Each structure stands twice: as structure tokens, then as C-alpha cells.
Amino acid sequence: MKLKTFFQVILFLAFFLPGWITEASGQKSFLTASNTAVFYPVNFDSALTLPSFSIEKDLLPWKEIPSGWEMRPQFSVENGKAIAKVTWTGHADLYGTGEVKGALKRNGTEVILWNTDNYGYGKASGKRLYQSHPWVFGVRPDGSSFGIIADHSWKQTISLTDTIIFTSDGPPFRIIIIEKDTPQELLKTLADLTGTIDMPPLWALGYQQCRFSYYPEARVRKIATEFRKRNIPCDVIWMDIDYMQNYKVFTFDSAHFPDPARLNNFLHQNGFKSVWMIDPGIKKERGYFVYDQGSAGHHWVLNSNREEFNGRVWPGTCAFPDFTIPETRRWWESLYKDFMQTGIDGVWNDMNEPSVFNGPGGSMPEDNIHRGGDALPEGTHLRYHNVYGLLMVQSSREGILKALPGKRPFVLSRSNFLGGQKYAATWTGDNVSSWDHLKMSTPMVLNLGLSGQPFSGPDIGGFSRSPDPELLAHWMAIGAFYPFSRNHAEKNTADQEPWAMGQMVEDVSRTALQRRYRLLPYLYTLFHEASTTGMPVMRPVWFADIRDTTLRGEQEAFLLGTDLLVIPKWSGKRRLPQGIWKSIALVGEDSQHDPYHPDLKLRGGAILPMSRVIQSTADFHTDSLTLLVCPDADHKAAGTLYVDAGEGFGYRTGDYEVNSFTARKSGKNALVVRCKTTGVRQTADKRCYQVGVVTDSGVVWSPWRKNSRIKVTGIL
């Protein structure tokens, strides 16, 4: 909800709600949209939980909830905790709850929503990680789906049994329940409520190489040069905290990075972008300009005595910005101006749970004070802890936009909250180089996607410990298909660059990344879909057949969009969804027999747009594209290609094109593919296509043609 409308809505709720919203129990409820119900407990105090940090729209009464509406929360206060219980009849498979460790299906699990710096996922048995998503996604056997939002930011626990129980350490809170016929419709409604991602810059879809840390500058140059020399595609090199002067944010180490603008210029000239880390902990040091400005502006979080709170992080003793204060957010935004002018392309907000090494539970005391402003009231850290990261990345994003108004901002955040996909991509935190964590990565990314966050991925290769070559090869092979594809490792572990563990890993990595880069037109189209509908880029296999309950627990294979099924080699033979699914090769690989590369299967009825192999998105063009066609049983197929500049905001005012492809059988042994283009960009008429039709005996290719109608013969 926008803060400027918050007080108007509260007045409306207080004085103008119709009588039919009060139930016999005294609690208030109504439909705010078709099949979206809002429930308020009897003792609800809006000042203690609103405005919402997740909901973008004003939840105003629309209609009375039908008498047959089954799922209604029961509110109570027990032992000082606010509780909401939601029951239903029959069975449902449960998903969502954001960033969670473990299986894809969440039935029988418990999640603690208290953002935690959880190295290796070891604290609280991994029940609380770096983000909080008070959202449960349920799917019944017939495919009909429901979603539940516990709309508040306080510390809480979600128990996922036959009764879904939200238990909060804060005051009573409202519950939002959505009922839809399909999971796809449910996710679109979630996006309508919480917002969608903006189109990311194209380069953010490329492969990215990171380490804690690449320094000095000469090592960064060496890493970039090796990628190009070895013809391994890569788009981004990341700078962890060792680029800073004594770990002070918005500074550069004068010995290791004497001229960051020169380094960034070198990277740009070689087709790379750079992303640099910014943490919230500000070193307490007089003469350090960030600390001096923050102190002069009274921008720090306070302790319970209303004094500047100090805690230890990487720089030593630190103060922490209070992002609930509007003036603090504006000040934080201003810090990015000079920082981004050095040629930095993206920003990495880490440690923003917030992590405090010497604090209780590794964070701030719960009775710390956030002073708020505008519609945000003053409150304790117990209230604002879970949205500290969200408020930080929102401010970081605005600062980048102001510093580089013609560029699409890219922010990666470790901490976030339901709805925070609008501001930042994410990764799954400090995982471990192990087979368990490799296999866990897929359900983690899938559940983030089912919670509204389509742009995520794990640290490929694992952050802590060192992988052996076999593990790294498998992780690179599957990691090429994560929405966010970044290799990252900590200090005092083995190097994890594609060439660091020998020729086998290098060769596997090269082929894996070439496969990803060939799929860029399709991936970019999926990100456009995510930005307009909220659909995840990476999806559970059961999305291909929502009524096939035997697929509901599949958590090793996954879908990219609707058309591409990815089956890792370590998963063995998997049960496929119904219909036609044909194995395809992208760069001449034999993935059906290769020991590392996942088998890619194209759905019958799909047309897959692909580009040529490139070394970075700086070389990406759509002037020549390959269309891979997998006809369905009726010899028909369809597909979509979205194209824009890959940077800037012209797409918002129509500078884009949508190409709709259709394929139909022509005569006895031919297939005709047609292209229809909408949008003002209109570059399709200048584009050359080659069409390949996937048959039981291989792929039949057409010649390259500059035409909106292409005929492929000899398909039968």
C-alpha cells in the first residue's frame, strides 16, 4: 500500500464500512476482489501492523463474502501471542513460504519468519533463513488453489499441518485468503497484490562470477581475461568487501583498487559488467564521511535508551541506518551518486537481515527503536526487523535510479520480505559445497518463485567448504539454468572459476554456459512474462499438468517457462508430464548420454526461440534467430519472443516488439512457420530465421530466410 493513501484508507475502514462485513464473532471480513477475501480480528489495531509492506493495493470492501466460502481464519491471543488458524476440508499440497530449506512440498513443516544470517543453514535447523515471506500456497487434487497472506512484519511462525497456523510475537493481524481455479491464476493474483519485478537489464541474465573476494585489481583483470581467452561465456564480475578501505562502504581500498573507474572501463571494453557490495553496517569512525553524515542527520537505529545503537560487523563497531525514517532513505540514496559514477553497473546489498556479530541471535536487540516517519509509526526492532532489508534495497534501488536515470537498476539482496521482488533479485545465502545443498537448490528457487520472487538462484558450487571437481561440474551444468546464475565461494576455499579444477570441469562449464546463452531470447521472454504477470521463470514440473498429483513432489527436475523441461543427470530417470516431450540439443551436446549435462526436453506444441553462442550479452543481437519447433499430436506449435533494447526504459513507452510464432502442417511432409509482430520496435522484418523441426528421427532444418513465413519440408 502506498503510504500517502494509508490514512485515507484507515478513515474509510473506521467510518464507512457497510454492516455486512461484521460477522457473528465480531471480526470483520469482506471480498476486496473476485475470490480475494480479507479478514480482520476483533481486536485489530491498524496502527500496530499497517501500512502493509507487501500489499500494493488498497484492500477496500467490494462484496460480501459468499456464505459457501470455506476457508475462514480463527483468531485468538494465547500466552501473549496473536494466532490465526486456517482450516479446510480435503487434501492440499502446500508450497511457498518463501526462502526455505528442505523439500519442495511444505506439508508438515514449520517456518520461523525472522530474517537470520544463517551460515550453512545451521541455525534453528534451517527453519529460519535470510528472508520472510508470510505466504502459503495450497493446491488441491483438482488443481484449484488457495493462497494465504499473514499481512504483517512482526516475528512469527508458520506451522503447515492440516491446519495452517500463524503465530506472531506481535499484535493481532489481518489475513488475506485467495481462491483460484488454477495455481497460475493464484500467482497472477499474488502479483496483482504485491507487485512484479521490473524488466532487469539483459546483462543480469548472463553468467556471473564471484568470490569473497577478488582483489587486488590485477586479479579481477586476470579473471576477466581468462574467461575471454578460454571462450567461456560470462557477463559479470563481482566485488566483495575487500575492495573497500577497511570494509567501509562507499570507499575504495587505495592500494588494491586505486582507480575503480579505470577497472570498470577495462571490464566494459571486454564485454563485462561489475557489481559491487554495499552493506548496512557503517563503521563508527570520526572523519569517515558516511558515519559523519549519518550522525549529523540523526540517521541511526537507536537502542532502548534512545542512544545510537552500535554492533560489530566486518568493519568493527558499526552504526546502522534507520530506513524507517524518510530522511534517512533519501540520504542513503544520495550516497550512490558518486559511487555509481565510477562505472559500477549493479549493487549487492548483503548482511542486511541485519547481521550483527555480537548481537542477540546474530542481529539487533528486539527492543531497539526505529523512529519511523510519514505513515510508518515508531516501533521496536521486533516489528521492523523482517523488513530492514526490504527498506534498504528499496532505498538502494532509488539511489541507483537517481545516479543513473537512463539505466535499469540491478540490486541483489540477501534479505527481503514478501513483495520485495519489486526492488531486488536474491540468492539463497551462504550454502555449502555438498550434494545435499546442490539438490536443495532447486526446491529453494522453486518455492521463492511460488512466493512471488522469480529472480533467484543459489551460490553455484557452494559458498562454504570446497567442492570436488565432480560436484562443481554437476553444479555448473544445472546452474546454467537457474534464473540467477552466479558462482560464489568464500575465503580459504578452493577456487571455483570454470577452469580452476581442470579440463573436465572447464569443458562442462563452457558447454553449460553456451547452452544458457543460446536460450537468452527465451529466458528474456520469460522475464518479460514475470514482469507483467508475476509468473515464475523456473517452475515446478507439476505446472505442466496441475491435476497429476504424482508430480507434486518432483523437486529435482523443473520447468523453464511452460516449454522446457530440465532433468539433472544426478536425478536419474524421472516421470514426465503427459504429452509429447522431446530431447533437444543446443550446442551439439548429447545430453541423453552425457554424464553431467541435464537432459532438455521441449514440450510438444512449443516453438523455442534461440540465439547464436556468444561470449557476453554485449554481443547479443536478434538479427538472426533459430526457432526450434516441437509439433504436438496435431502437427501444430506456437511460441513467443519478446524483444526490447535490453537496457533503459523505452519499453515502458512502447519501444518493444512481441513476436508470435505459429506452426501448421502443410501437405504430407511439410510444416509452415509464420511470425506476427506487434509493438513499435518492428525489427522482425529485418531478421533472418532458421527453423528446426524436432522429429523422432532428429531435427529437420530449413535454410536461413528473411521472411515471416518459412516452410520446412521432409518432416515425415
PyMOL commands that set and color helices and strands:
alter all, ss='L'
color gray80, all
select helices_A, chain A and resi 3-15+19-21+46-49+119-121+123-126+183-194+202-205+217-229+241-243+260-269+289-296+326-340+360-362+381-403+420-422+435-449+469-479+503-518+520-533+541-544+549-551+569-571+617-619+650-653+684-686
alter helices_A, ss='H'
color red, helices_A
select strands_A, chain A and resi 28-33+36-40+74-78+81-87+93-96+110-113+131-132+135-139+145-150+156-160+163-168+175-180+208-209+236-239+273-278+282-283+311-313+316-319+346-349+369-370+379-380+411-413+416-417+425-427+456-457+459-460+486-487+538-539+558-560+564-567+581-584+599-603+606-610+624-630+637-644+656-666+670-678+688-695+698-701+709-713
alter strands_A, ss='S'
color yellow, strands_A
deselect
rebuild
show_as cartoon
